[in-house]
Amino acid sequence: MIETLQSLRFIFIMMIFMSHFAYRGIGPFDAGGDCGVAFFFMLSGFVVSLGYGRQIREGSFCYSCFLRKRFWKIYPLHLLCLLFWLIVSKNVIDGRFVLNLLLLQAWIPDPEYYFSCNSVSWFLSCLLFCYFLFPWVYKHVSKGWLSCVLVAYVTVCLLTPYEKVNAILYVNPLVRFVDFYIGMVLCRIYEKGFSLSGVVWVEWVLLLTLIVLLTAYPYIDEKVRNAPLYWLVLVPVILVFSKEQGTLSRLLKMRPMLMLASLSMPIFMTHQMLIGILLHRLPDMSPVVMLFLCIFVVLVVSWFIDRFVLRQIGKFI
């Protein structure tokens, strides 16, 4: 994994974290949530293509091995969080739980289903679908096919009624595959090589552009701000930071950032449940104190899960 992109995972996971934190005057950072989700789908397409693309081109790719590895990367943490949710919520096992267990909930266009149980696991439902399609779609990654995909996306956007924006444009696996596909295209560009002068100032320009887009979020049509709004900056962000040359890249490659980035998936899977518990169980306090307390608890729990659960499962596998 390219270290700068690895560290960016922590930056964007904290944006998602802030989209789920609302307490005494601090509202949810919705713009960060949409941007973070788009980034992770694109980065997943990029990383998987970088890791397995050559095998597919050479004919040595093992589909069952690939899925088995993806399964063990996703399911242990998913099941652990689902069990925790079941214990804490004291809910009964029903159809929604079964769909979550099988990671099929994102296919049901109803928030009572796709945001049920550990609600963030809808992302895994979409990601698993992307993994299933990956080896076949990778053979057709090109600018021509990208144009077709984008035209199809625009058509779906135009036909989607506003009351179904979340169900279709934000959560549906078929639509989110577009982000994943863009990441695959970016990997092809990266592998072919490209020159970029002035990386130092380009990184800062991209940071400023991202801030501008996040600020403009409330004024943008909700069909656009799910993902296309951020493609404008996330595409160059992934390509520029893959060069690992600028000042910001050097900061991202620092050991503390890489350590925090390694906790990205546990943070993502646990943060919303832990925030909910802390906000409802702790006494009133300063919103800043509550925010930092939530961040601290989520980091500690994520570190524990990574160190004593996921790593042990990895050794066993």
C-alpha positions as CSV (number, residue, x, y, z in Angstrom):
1,M,0.0,0.0,0.0
2,I,1.3,3.5,-0.9
3,E,2.0,5.1,2.5
4,T,0.5,8.5,1.7
5,L,-2.8,6.9,0.5
6,Q,-2.8,4.7,3.6
7,S,-2.6,7.8,5.9
8,L,-5.3,9.6,3.9
9,R,-7.6,6.8,5.1
10,F,-7.4,8.1,8.6
11,I,-8.1,11.7,7.5
12,F,-11.2,10.6,5.6
13,I,-12.4,8.2,8.3
14,M,-12.4,11.1,10.8
15,M,-14.5,13.1,8.3
16,I,-17.0,10.2,8.4
17,F,-16.7,10.1,12.2
18,M,-17.7,13.8,12.4
19,S,-20.7,13.2,10.1
20,H,-22.1,11.0,12.9
21,F,-21.3,13.3,15.8
22,A,-23.9,15.8,16.9
23,Y,-23.9,17.2,20.4
24,R,-25.0,20.5,22.0
25,G,-24.4,22.9,19.1
26,I,-22.0,20.7,17.1
27,G,-24.0,19.5,14.2
28,P,-23.2,16.4,12.0
29,F,-20.6,17.1,9.3
30,D,-22.7,15.6,6.5
31,A,-20.3,16.9,3.8
32,G,-17.4,14.9,5.3
33,G,-19.5,11.7,5.4
34,D,-20.4,11.8,1.7
35,C,-16.9,12.8,0.7
36,G,-15.3,10.1,2.9
37,V,-17.5,7.3,1.6
38,A,-16.7,8.3,-2.0
39,F,-13.0,8.3,-1.2
40,F,-13.1,4.8,0.3
41,F,-14.9,3.3,-2.6
42,M,-12.4,4.9,-5.0
43,L,-9.4,4.0,-3.0
44,S,-10.7,0.4,-2.7
45,G,-10.9,0.1,-6.5
46,F,-7.4,1.6,-6.8
47,V,-5.8,-0.6,-4.2
48,V,-7.4,-3.9,-5.3
49,S,-6.4,-3.2,-8.9
50,L,-2.9,-2.4,-7.8
51,G,-2.7,-5.6,-5.9
52,Y,-4.3,-8.0,-8.4
53,G,-4.4,-6.3,-11.7
54,R,-1.1,-7.8,-12.9
55,Q,-2.3,-11.3,-12.0
56,I,-5.4,-10.8,-14.1
57,R,-3.4,-9.6,-17.1
58,E,-1.0,-12.5,-16.8
59,G,-3.7,-15.1,-16.3
60,S,-2.5,-16.2,-12.9
61,F,-5.4,-14.7,-10.9
62,C,-7.2,-17.1,-8.5
63,Y,-10.8,-15.9,-8.1
64,S,-11.6,-18.2,-5.1
65,C,-8.4,-17.2,-3.3
66,F,-9.2,-13.5,-3.9
67,L,-12.7,-13.8,-2.5
68,R,-11.5,-15.9,0.4
69,K,-9.0,-13.3,1.4
70,R,-11.6,-10.5,1.0
71,F,-14.0,-12.5,3.1
72,W,-11.6,-12.9,6.0
73,K,-10.7,-9.2,5.7
74,I,-14.4,-8.1,6.0
75,Y,-16.4,-10.7,7.9
76,P,-14.7,-11.2,11.3
77,L,-14.9,-7.5,12.2
78,H,-18.4,-7.3,10.7
79,L,-19.6,-10.2,12.8
80,L,-18.0,-8.9,15.9
81,C,-19.7,-5.5,15.5
82,L,-23.0,-7.1,14.6
83,L,-22.9,-9.3,17.8
84,F,-22.0,-6.2,19.8
85,W,-25.0,-4.4,18.4
86,L,-27.3,-7.3,19.1
87,I,-26.2,-7.4,22.8
88,V,-26.3,-3.6,23.4
89,S,-29.6,-3.0,21.5
90,K,-31.3,-6.1,23.0
91,N,-33.2,-6.5,19.7
92,V,-34.5,-9.8,18.4
93,I,-33.1,-11.6,15.4
94,D,-35.4,-10.7,12.4
95,G,-35.2,-10.4,8.6
96,R,-33.1,-7.2,8.8
97,F,-30.6,-8.9,11.0
98,V,-30.3,-11.8,8.6
99,L,-29.8,-9.4,5.7
100,N,-27.1,-7.6,7.6
101,L,-25.5,-10.9,8.5
102,L,-25.3,-11.8,4.8
103,L,-24.3,-8.3,3.8
104,L,-27.3,-7.9,1.5
105,Q,-29.0,-5.0,3.3
106,A,-27.8,-2.4,0.8
107,W,-30.0,-4.0,-1.9
108,I,-33.2,-3.2,-0.1
109,P,-34.2,0.5,-1.0
110,D,-35.6,1.2,2.5
111,P,-33.6,2.9,5.3
112,E,-35.3,0.5,7.8
113,Y,-33.2,-2.2,6.1
114,Y,-30.0,-0.6,4.6
115,F,-29.4,1.4,7.8
116,S,-30.4,-1.3,10.2
117,C,-28.3,-2.9,12.9
118,N,-24.8,-1.6,12.7
119,S,-25.9,1.0,10.1
120,V,-22.4,1.6,8.6
121,S,-22.1,-2.0,7.4
122,W,-24.1,-1.0,4.3
123,F,-20.7,0.1,3.0
124,L,-19.5,-3.5,3.4
125,S,-22.5,-4.7,1.5
126,C,-21.6,-2.6,-1.4
127,L,-17.9,-3.3,-1.2
128,L,-18.5,-7.1,-1.3
129,F,-20.5,-6.6,-4.5
130,C,-17.6,-4.6,-6.0
131,Y,-15.2,-7.5,-5.1
132,F,-17.4,-10.0,-6.8
133,L,-17.4,-8.0,-10.0
134,F,-13.8,-6.9,-9.9
135,P,-11.9,-9.6,-11.9
136,W,-14.4,-9.4,-14.9
137,V,-14.7,-5.6,-14.9
138,Y,-11.0,-5.1,-14.6
139,K,-10.6,-6.5,-18.1
140,H,-12.7,-3.7,-19.5
141,V,-11.1,-0.8,-17.7
142,S,-10.6,2.0,-20.3
143,K,-11.5,5.6,-21.0
144,G,-14.2,4.4,-23.4
145,W,-15.9,2.2,-20.9
146,L,-15.5,4.9,-18.2
147,S,-17.5,7.3,-20.5
148,C,-20.2,4.7,-20.8
149,V,-20.3,4.2,-17.0
150,L,-20.5,7.9,-16.4
151,V,-23.3,8.4,-18.9
152,A,-25.2,5.6,-17.2
153,Y,-24.6,7.3,-13.9
154,V,-25.9,10.6,-15.1
155,T,-29.0,8.9,-16.5
156,V,-29.7,7.2,-13.2
157,C,-29.2,10.6,-11.4
158,L,-31.7,12.3,-13.7
159,L,-34.3,9.6,-13.3
160,T,-34.0,9.2,-9.5
161,P,-36.7,11.0,-7.5
162,Y,-35.4,13.1,-4.6
163,E,-37.1,11.0,-2.0
164,K,-35.0,8.0,-3.2
165,V,-31.6,9.8,-3.4
166,N,-30.2,7.9,-0.4
167,A,-31.6,4.6,-1.4
168,I,-30.4,4.7,-5.0
169,L,-27.5,7.2,-5.3
170,Y,-25.9,6.8,-1.9
171,V,-26.4,3.2,-0.8
172,N,-27.2,1.0,-3.9
173,P,-24.3,-1.3,-4.7
174,L,-24.7,-0.9,-8.5
175,V,-24.4,2.9,-8.3
176,R,-21.6,2.8,-5.7
177,F,-19.7,0.6,-8.1
178,V,-19.1,3.7,-10.2
179,D,-16.8,5.1,-7.5
180,F,-15.0,1.7,-7.3
181,Y,-14.6,1.7,-11.1
182,I,-13.1,5.2,-11.1
183,G,-10.5,3.9,-8.6
184,M,-9.7,1.1,-11.0
185,V,-9.2,3.6,-13.9
186,L,-6.9,5.7,-11.7
187,C,-4.8,2.6,-10.9
188,R,-4.3,2.1,-14.7
189,I,-3.1,5.7,-15.0
190,Y,-0.8,5.3,-12.0
191,E,0.7,2.1,-13.5
192,K,1.3,3.6,-16.9
193,G,3.1,6.4,-15.2
194,F,2.6,10.1,-15.5
195,S,4.7,13.2,-14.9
196,L,3.6,15.9,-12.5
197,S,5.6,19.1,-11.9
198,G,5.2,21.3,-8.8
199,V,3.8,18.5,-6.6
200,V,4.3,20.6,-3.5
201,W,2.0,23.4,-4.5
202,V,-0.5,21.0,-6.2
203,E,-1.0,19.2,-2.9
204,W,-1.9,22.5,-1.2
205,V,-4.2,23.5,-4.0
206,L,-6.0,20.2,-3.7
207,L,-6.4,20.7,0.0
208,L,-7.8,24.2,-0.5
209,T,-10.2,22.8,-3.3
210,L,-11.4,20.1,-0.9
211,I,-12.2,22.7,1.8
212,V,-14.1,24.8,-0.8
213,L,-16.2,21.8,-1.9
214,L,-17.0,20.8,1.7
215,T,-18.0,24.4,2.4
216,A,-20.2,24.5,-0.7
217,Y,-21.9,21.2,0.2
218,P,-25.2,22.7,1.6
219,Y,-25.8,24.7,-1.6
220,I,-25.3,21.8,-4.0
221,D,-28.1,19.7,-5.4
222,E,-28.3,16.5,-3.2
223,K,-28.1,14.3,-6.3
224,V,-24.7,15.7,-7.1
225,R,-23.2,15.9,-3.6
226,N,-23.4,12.2,-2.9
227,A,-20.3,11.6,-5.0
228,P,-19.8,13.5,-8.3
229,L,-19.1,16.7,-6.4
230,Y,-16.1,15.1,-4.8
231,W,-14.8,13.3,-7.9
232,L,-13.5,16.6,-9.0
233,V,-11.0,16.6,-6.2
234,L,-10.6,13.0,-5.2
235,V,-9.4,11.9,-8.6
236,P,-6.4,14.2,-8.5
237,V,-5.9,13.6,-4.8
238,I,-5.3,9.9,-5.3
239,L,-3.0,10.4,-8.3
240,V,-1.0,13.3,-6.8
241,F,-0.5,11.8,-3.4
242,S,0.4,8.4,-5.0
243,K,3.6,10.3,-6.0
244,E,4.6,10.8,-2.3
245,Q,6.7,13.8,-3.1
246,G,5.2,16.9,-1.6
247,T,5.3,18.5,1.9
248,L,1.9,17.1,2.9
249,S,3.0,13.7,1.6
250,R,6.0,13.8,4.0
251,L,3.6,14.6,6.9
252,L,1.3,11.7,5.9
253,K,4.2,9.3,5.9
254,M,5.1,10.0,9.5
255,R,4.8,6.9,11.8
256,P,1.9,8.2,14.0
257,M,-0.2,8.8,10.9
258,L,0.5,5.4,9.5
259,M,-0.3,3.8,12.9
260,L,-3.7,5.6,13.1
261,A,-4.4,4.7,9.5
262,S,-4.0,1.0,10.3
263,L,-7.0,1.4,12.6
264,S,-9.3,2.8,9.9
265,M,-11.5,-0.1,9.4
266,P,-12.2,-0.8,13.1
267,I,-12.8,2.9,13.6
268,F,-15.3,2.9,10.7
269,M,-17.1,-0.2,11.9
270,T,-17.4,0.8,15.6
271,H,-17.5,4.6,15.7
272,Q,-21.3,5.2,15.2
273,M,-22.3,2.7,17.8
274,L,-19.8,3.9,20.3
275,I,-20.7,7.6,19.7
276,G,-24.4,6.7,20.3
277,I,-23.6,4.9,23.6
278,L,-21.4,7.7,24.9
279,L,-23.8,10.5,24.0
280,H,-26.7,8.8,25.8
281,R,-24.9,7.3,28.8
282,L,-22.5,10.1,29.9
283,P,-23.5,13.2,31.8
284,D,-23.7,16.6,30.1
285,M,-20.4,18.2,29.5
286,S,-18.7,20.6,27.2
287,P,-19.2,19.6,23.5
288,V,-15.4,19.9,22.9
289,V,-14.7,17.6,25.8
290,M,-17.4,15.1,24.7
291,L,-15.9,15.1,21.1
292,F,-12.4,14.4,22.3
293,L,-13.7,11.8,24.7
294,C,-15.6,10.0,21.9
295,I,-12.5,10.1,19.7
296,F,-10.4,8.7,22.5
297,V,-12.8,5.8,23.2
298,V,-13.2,4.9,19.6
299,L,-9.4,4.9,19.0
300,V,-8.8,2.8,22.1
301,V,-11.5,0.3,21.2
302,S,-10.3,0.1,17.6
303,W,-6.7,-0.4,18.7
304,F,-7.8,-3.3,21.0
305,I,-9.8,-4.9,18.2
306,D,-7.0,-4.6,15.8
307,R,-4.3,-5.9,18.2
308,F,-6.1,-8.7,20.0
309,V,-8.8,-9.8,17.6
310,L,-8.0,-9.1,13.9
311,R,-4.3,-9.8,14.2
312,Q,-5.0,-13.1,16.0
313,I,-7.4,-14.1,13.3
314,G,-4.8,-13.1,10.7
315,K,-2.3,-15.4,12.3
316,F,-4.8,-18.2,12.5
317,I,-5.6,-17.8,8.8
